[in-house]
């Protein structure tokens, strides 16, 4: 079945450092790809998405490019802030047999940013 | 911005008891979902619901689980006889359409503790 693999955390960075969180996927068909973020004590929030190969999703300084050739969707940010500390989940959307989507999540990567 | 709301935020119950987790999806959304996250593990799909019926369910969603949309606004998950292994964070989500590119909007979750 479809699956998502993320780098294990925690990722510990100093403020203003460059961030990369790796994500690779296996899927049949052409899934949409997502990054969700979970701040402490909160639910999952959509951070960005890409729906087809070579699309770049971006939001709040974060970017990720849908790379079909490497089946990857790595999350990047040029300069992290303390407020970016959270757990980041990579996910793909699998429409399955019903045509209705269901999300397949990675294990999540905790990011800790220190001042 | 409209959001998905879940109640209660934390539910403690004894093994064998029935619990009902409640969700109010975003008002113009038509597709509803439950996911769960056992502590330290992946976020897992449980069930999707559309037009007053289940559209897809996972292997986790056995006969002990049921979902219902009792009125025009609430969406509930019932566990008939809870087990210790049902302890998890349960997330409700909704989306405008069911296709893969339509993002899911998640609530903040209900933490269920079975003792």
Interface residues (C-beta under 8 A of the other chain):
Chain A: X31 X32 X34 X36 X41 X42 X43 X44 X45 X46 X49 X51 X89 X91 X93 X94 X95 X96 X97 X98 X99 X100 X101 X102 X103 X104 X105 X106 X107 X108
Chain B: X4 X6 X31 X33 X35 X41 X42 X43 X44 X45 X48 X50 X55 X56 X91 X93 X95 X98 X99 X100 X101 X102 X103 X104 X105 X106 X107 X108 X109
